[in-house]
Amino acid sequence: MDKNTIPHIFKDTVSKYGTRQAFREKKYGVWKDISWNEYYEGVRFIAAALISIGMNEQDKVSIIGKNCSKWVICDMGVQYAGGISVGIYPTSSSYQIEYILNHSESKFLFLEDIKYLDNWLSFKDKTPLLKKVIVWDTKGLRHFSNPIVITYDELLNIGKEYLKTSPHQLEYRTKNIKPDDLSVLIYLNTSNGLPNASMITHGNIMWSVQSLCDENRIDLKDETLSFMPLAHIFERIITVYSHIYKGYTVNFAEKASAFMENMMEVSPTIGYGSPRIWEKYCGGVLMRMENASWLKRKIFDHAFEIGKKRALELIDLKTAPFFLDLYYKIFYFIVFRKLKERMGFERLKIAYSGGAPISPKIIMFFRAIGIKVIEAYVKTECTGVTSVSMSGEEKIGTVGKPLKETEIRLAKDNEILIKSKGVFKGYFKNNEATNKTIIDNWLYSGDLGEIDDSGYLKITGRKKDIVITSGGKSSPAIYIEDKLKESPYIDDAILIGDGRHFISCIIIINQPSIVNYCKEKDISFLKFDELKKNSKINILIQKEVEKINEKLARPERIKRFAILTEKLYDYDAGIMPTLKIKRNYTVEAYKDIIDDVYKDRRRKERQ
């Protein structure tokens, strides 16, 4: 068995830590442990059963459901038997699930429960390649019968029997896996609405995992909380592959919406999330402070200023002056220690932010209160993390330096080009896209960046997120949107202007902050939605926009905006399940509103 394959690393870790805790998940309100031996047994039974019911080497198997131990056991079982695992976002529509099942040519489908089963049954005749559908939570299915649907427990029993009658077949299949064999397909949305599938090998994954863990001192004693979709490469790297490499404990959130509550219960040592997650935590703290007494606000503000000064000294000089450090320790004991406990961060030694650029102000907020948030450059086509700062060598506003054996350079238009052992094999069944992405062994990322004199990389935007007006003037959309989101009153922002006469913006207001503002200013309303037309709220947002406009060149400035009250990041059609805004979807979904913005401008110009 090759050492650079997932089954080899997994088996080696089981042999070292068999009785130790691999997973923890909540059942009936109590956290239950699952050992490495139990994990391994489940994987072997699943792998053997899949071989028994007809899964060949490099066959594709899809999985959909919430994060839990069975999701991971199924995932590992597929790969242990030489198959290719295909994760599907739990928020995917019926059309998206159908597309992925057919495009990937999946022969088997694991799904969580009756909800996902009912969804599949609505289009089952359109997925003719599926041989079996396996359900792991059978609640409500006692009297259900379908020839190709079986339960997880039934599959385990098939695996047990197969290992008795054909004990060597599974080991033969596992030993035959090579580092260059495909391990997973990762589906990502594209601008045309149809997702591309990145082909990731065993070798890609093991190189990525070793580089990340070894450079950031992740070890056996660590704990994580799994709550982001397992269909995402970064969640998969942390919850599945780094886990089998280092042997730490993975805790599963009860559901995505309960992750903050579970974070307090678990108090992990390693944290990770998209910028929206960190913004949500930061916003929550600031809102609590706004509602606190005058004395508490003053104490927090003073503590925060001390924390910020100390954080800047540590970044610049690697040490803080004696008295500044002493003041910080006092305020840490009085303020920040309790705050970290309430968030579940008291044991957090490192926290990653990836998937999109994060505002330096958010990072500085966490540094000030004693939480080390490090921005990573996460790229599916590079099997996860491509560059990240080592602990103690961070530079805020950058994604650090490239991982070992990774080369990064900039094209003439500042597009980031990458060469490493983590670069994927290409897009499944899309040679045209592959040939545009990999040229002369360099991955053309589609991201724009800068590299400073010390080799630190800064992400400045996406090539496709440069909004170009009809006058040929360009605006860096992500940069401007991030600046707008620094306002406590703005939850999200989408810059508009491609092919238009000027730049406009859709702004989603932050409900808690706006409601508080309305109380302070005696602004009455029956429904929150009414406030998007309220003149006082529009003036408030106008002032926030003007603050940003002062920092922008004239062609980049926002001339007009429209206010929305609904949250785009609640898995709306305009948002990817990783909480990234898809500009094209948003422009299409709010076409009428956007058209009105430009019509209103033209009307005023004629008057």
N, C-alpha and C positions, 0 to 999 in steps of 0.2 A: 504494500500500500504506500503510495507516494506521500511524503511528509507534508507537501504543500497542497493537500486536498482537505476539504471540510471533514469527511469521515475520519481521517487519520488524527487530526487535531482533537476532534470530539472524543474519540476512543481513548486517546492519551490522557485527556483531562478526566474522564470517568475513572480511569485506572488509578489516578492520583487522589481524587477527591470523592470517591463513590458515595460515602455516607454523609458528606457535607450537603448543606442546603444549596440547591440550584435555583429553585423558584419559590416564591411565596405569592399566594393569591387569596382573596377573601371569599369565604363561603359562609352564608348565614351569619354575617357580621363578625366572623373570626378569621384571622390570618392563618392559613394552613401551609405547611412546608412540603416541598417535593424535593427529594434528594437526587443527586446525580445518577445513582443507580436506578431509581424509578424513571427518570428521564430517559436513560439509555434503554431500559427495557421497553418503554413505550415506543421509542424510535425503531428498535429492532422489529417489534411486532408489526408496526405500520409498514415498514420497508418490506418485510417478508410477505405481508398480505398483498401489497401492491404488485409484487412480482407474481404472486400466485394468481391474481385476477387479470393479469395480462399487461402490466406496465413494462415496456421495453426500455433499454438504455436510451437516455436523452428524450424520452417522452415528456410532454408537458403536463403538469398537474396544477390546477388553480385552487386558491384558498381565499375565502372571504369570511370575515367575522371580526368581532372585537378582539383586542389583545388579550391573550390568555395562554396558559401553558399548552393547551391542546393545539392552538394555532401553531406554536413553535414546534411541538412534537411532530405534527403533520409535515411542516416545512422541512424539518431535519430528516424525517423518514423518507420523504421524496428524494432528497439529495443523497441519503445513505444508500438508496437503491439505484443510484445512477441516473435519476430523473432530473428534470428542470422544474423548479418551483416558480409559480406565477402568483404573486400577491395582488389582490384586487382591493381597492379602497372600499371600506364598508359603506361609504356614502354614495357610491357609484349608482347611477340610474340603471334601469333595466336595459336600456339601449347600450350603455357603456359596458355592462357585464356581458351581454350577448356578443358585442363586438370583440372584447378581449378573449372570451372563450373560443370564438371562431378564428380570430386572427392568430392566436397562439397555438391553435390546433390541440387544445387541451383534451386529453383522453379521460381525465378524472377531475372531479370537483369536490373539495371539502368545503362545507359551509356550516355556519354556527347553529342556526335554529330554524324554527318554522317560518319566521319572517323572511329569511333568505330563500328558504325552500319554496314558499309561495311565489316569491319573485321569479325564481327560475322556472317554476311550473307554468308561469304566464307566457313563456317563450320557449319552452323545452323542445318543441318541434323544430325550432330554428338552430338547435345545437346538436346536429346529428352525430358528431364525432365522440360525444361523451359516452363512455362505457358504464361508469358508475358515478353516483352522487352519494357522498358520505356526510351524514349529519352528526355533529358531536353533542348538541344539546337537544334531547328528544322530547322535551316537555310539550305536551299537546299532540303528540304523534302516535299515541298508543294504537289507534285503530287505522292509521294510515298505511296504505299498501301501494307500492309501485315497483315493478320488476328491476329497475336500475337504481333504486334508492335503498341504501342500507345504513345502519347506525354505526357510530364510531366503535362501540363495544363489539358489534358483530364483526367489524373489520379486525379488531384486536384478536378475536378468537380465530379468525381465518389465519392470521399471522402465526399464532401459537401452534396451530396444527401443521402449518407449512414447515415451520422450523423443526418439527418432530420428524416429518417424512422426508424433507430435503434440507438437512442441516447445513450443507456446504454451499448451497446455491447463493445465499445472501452474501457470504464472505467472498465468494468468487466475484460477484457483481461489484462489491465495494472495493476490492483490491484492483479491479480493472479501471477504476476512475483515474483520470490523468488531470494535472493542473490546467491543461488547456481545454478541458471539457466544460461545456456550459453548466452553470449552477442555477442561475436565476434569470428570469426576464423581468425587467422593471419598466412598467408602463408610465409614461409622462405625457400630459396634454401638450398639444402643439397649437400654433396659431390658427390652423385650419379646422380645429375641433376634433380631429382623429388622433389618438395617442400613438406615439412611437414606442417600440419596445427595445430597451437597451439590453444587449446580450453580455452578461457578466459571467466570467469563468471562476472556477475554484481558485486558480492562481491569482486572479485579480483580487478576490476577496481576502485571501490569506496575506497577500502583500499589504493591502490597505490596513487590515487589522493589526498586523505586526508593527507597521510604521506608526499608527496612531497610539497604540497602547505603550509601546516602548519609549516613545518621545514624551509622553505625558504621565508616566508613572502610574498607570492604572494597574491594580493588582487584586489579589485574592480577597482581601479584606473589604473591598469596595461593595457598594450597593447602588442600584439604580431603580427608578420607577418608570415602567413602560406605559406610555399613554398616547404617543403619536402613532399614526397608522403604520402597521408593519409592512404595508406595501411600499413605504418610503425607504430609500436606501439607507439613510442615516439611522432611522429607528432599527432597521434590520441589522446594521453593523453593530450597534450598541447592545441590542437585546438578544441577538442570536450569535453573531460571529465573534465579536470581542469577548462575549460571555464564554464561549467554548474555548477560547484561547487563554483567558486569564482565570476563569473559574469563580468569578464573583457572584453575588446573589442578585437576581432580577425579581423585582416586585411588580405585579401587574395591577394597574388601576382598575377599579370596579367598572368604570366606563370613562370615556373621554371627559365628560362634563364634571366628573368627581375627582379629577386629578389633583386639584388644590387641597381638598379634604384629605385624600390619600397621602399627599406629600407631607402633611403634618403628622400623619400616623407613622409613616415609614422613615422620614428624615434621611434621604439617601446621601451618599458621599459624592456621587457624580450626578450632575444635572445637565439637561440639554433641552433645547426647544427652538422653535422659530422665533424671530424677533417679536412677533405678536404675543407670544407667551410672556416674554420678559416685559413687554410694554404693559401687559395686563396686570402683572404683579406690581410694577412701578405705579401705574395708575391707581391701583387699589390702595396702596400705602398713602399716596398723596391725597386721595379722597378722604381716607380716615383722618388724616391730619387736618384737612379743611373743616371737618365736622367736630374736631376735638376742641377742648377749652383753650382760651387764650394762652394760659400758662404752658400747657402741653405743646402747643404750636411753637411757642418761643423756644422751649427746651429742644424740641426736635430740630428747628431751623438752625440753632446754634450748634447742635451736635453734628448736623449734616455739613455745615461749613467746615468744622474741624476735620470731619471725615474726608471731605473733598480735598482739603489742603494736604492732609497726610497721604492720600492716594496719589496725588500729583507728585509729591516728594519721592514716594516709593517708585513710581514709574520713571522719573527723571534720574534720581540719584541712587535708587535701590535701598535707601535707608531714610528714615525720618528723624528730624531733630529731637533731642531728648524730651523737651517739655511738650512739644506737639504730640509726640507719641504717648506721653503720660496723660495729657488731656483726653486724647482719643480713647485710651483704656478706661478712663473714668466714664466717659459718655457711652462707650461700648457696654459697660456694665449696667448703666442706668437706662439706656434707650435701645441700642442696636441688638443686644443679646435677646431681649424679649421679642423684638420685632422679628428676628430670624427664627425664633422658636415658633411664632405664630404662622410663619410661612412654611415651616418644615425645612428650613435651611441651616439649622444650627450645626449639622455635621458636614455640610457641603464644602468640599475642598477645591472643586473645580466645576465650572458650569460652561457648557458650550452653547453658542448661538450660531445657527446656520440656516441656509436655505434662501436667505435674502439679506441685504445689508441692514445693519442695525444702527440706530442713531448713537453716536458717541456719548450723548447726554444720558442715554439709558445705561450704557456701560458704566459711566462715571457715577451714576446714582447708586448702582450696586457696589461699586468699589468703595464708595463713601461709607456704606453701612457694613462693609466687611465681607462682601461676597464677590469672588473673583469670576466674573463672566468674561469668557474669551471667545472672540469671534473667529469662526472657522469658515473656510471656503469649501462648501459642500457641492459636489458635482456628481450626478448620477453616472454620467459617462466616464467618470474617473473612479468609480466605485466608492463614493463617499467623500471623505475629507481629502483635499488636495494640498492645502496649506493651512497652518495654524500656528499660533505663538506657543512656544514652550512656556510652562509655568515659570514666572519670574523674568521672562524676557518679552513681555507683551508691549505692544505699541498701540494705544487706543486709536481707532479709526482705520486700522488695517486688519487683514486676516492673517497676519504673521508671515512667516517664511515657508517656502515649499517643504513638504515632507522629504525625508531622505530619499535619494535616488529619483527625485522629481525635478524636472527642468521646467521653468516657466519663463516665457519671453513675451514681448508685445509686438503685434503686427504694426504696420505703418499707421493704421487707423485706431491703434491702442486696443485692439481685440486681444484677449488673453489666449495664448497658445500654450499647450501643456504636453509634456512627454514623460511618461512613467509606466511602471509595470501595472498600474491600476487602470490604464486606459482600456475601455471596453473593446469588444470585437466588432462592434457596429450595431446597426439597427436591424432587428429581425424583419426579413422580407421587405427591406427598403434600402436597396443598394444606392439609389440616387442620394438619399439623405446621408448615408454613410460616407459616400465619396466626397460630399461637401463638408463633412465634419472632420474626417481624418485625411490629411494631405501630407505626404512625405513623412509619415509617422508622427505628425503633430496633430493634436486635437484642437480644432478651432472651436473655442468654448461658446462664442456668441456673447460673452461678457466683455465689458470694457474695464480697463484698469490702469493703474499707475504703479511703478516700482520705484521706491526711494533709494537713496545712496547706500542704505544698510541692507537692501534686499527685501524689505517688507512690501507686501502687495496690498494695494487698496482697490476695492471694487467700486467703480464709479457709475455703473449702470449696465443695461443690456443694449446691444446694438439695435434691437427692435423696440427698445423703450426710449429711444431718442425721438421726441416728437418734432416733426419738421412742418412748419407752417407753409402756406401757399407762397409766401414770399421767400422761402428758402432758409429761413431762420430756424435754428435747432434749439431745443430745450431738453436738459437732462431730467427726464420724468421722475425717476426714482428718487433722485436727490431732492427735488422740489417737494415731492409727496412726503418724504421722510421729515423734511423741515416742517411741513404743515402738521404732521402727526405729533410733533413735539408739543403742540398746544393741548392743554387739558380738555378743551372743548371740541377737539376734532378727533374722531375715532379712526377714520380712514379718508383717503383722498385719491382721486384718479384724475390725472392730468389729461386734457383733451386738446387737440389742435392740429393733428395730422391733416395737411391739405386745406386747413382753414386760414382765415385772415389773421387770427390772433389766438393766444393761449387762453383756455378756460379750464374749469375744474369742477368735478362733482365732489362735494364734501359731505361726509357722513358724520353727523354730530354725535358726541359722546353723551349718552343718556344721563348717567349719574351726575356728571358735571353741569350739564345744561339744566337739569331739574333743580339742582342746588342754586344755580344762578337765578332761575325763575323765582325761587323762594326769597332770595336776597333782594330782588328787584320788584317784587310783588307783581310778577307776570302770571296771569291766570290762564289756565288751559284745561280742557276736558280730556283730550287725547294728545299723547306726545307728538303724533303725526302732524297736529295743527301747527307746531312750532316752526316747521320748515317755511311757512309763509309769514311768520311773525316778524314785524319790522324791527323790533328790538333785538331779536336773535340774529337777524340778517346783519344788523349794524355791528353786533358783537363779532360775528364771523368775518365781516369785512375788515375790522381792525386787526384780526389775527392774520388775514391774508396780506394786509398792508405791511405788517412786520416782516413777512417773508419777502415781499416784493422789494423792500428797501435793500435787500442783500443780492438782488438779481439784476442782470443786465436788462435793459429796456425790452428787447425782443422776447426775453424769457418770462416776463412778468405776467401774472394772471389778471386778465382784464375783467372777466366775469366768472361767476360761479353759481351752481345750483345746490341747494341743500337737500339731502335725503335723511330720513330718520331710521330707516331699516338698516340692520347690520349686514354688510356684504360678506363678512367672514363666518357667518353661521351656515356654511356649506350651501350658500346661494349658488345659482347657476354661474355667476360670474367669478366664483372663487374655486381654486383647486383645493382638494382636501388637505393640502399642506398649508393652507391659509394664505397662499400667494394670490395676488390679484391677477387675473387674466384680462389684460386691457381690451383685447378684441371682443371678448364676450360682454364685457361691461358696456362698451360703446354700442354694441348691438342691442343689449337689453334695455338701455336707457336712451335709445335713439331719439324718441320724441322730446324728452327733457333737454337733451343736448341741442337738438334743432331749435327749440324755443330759446335757449341761451343766445344762439347766434342771430335768430330772428329779432329778439328784443334789442340786441345791439344795433342791428341795421335800422330798426324803426327809430331808435333814439338819434342815430346819425343823420337821418333824413329830416328830423323835426327841427 
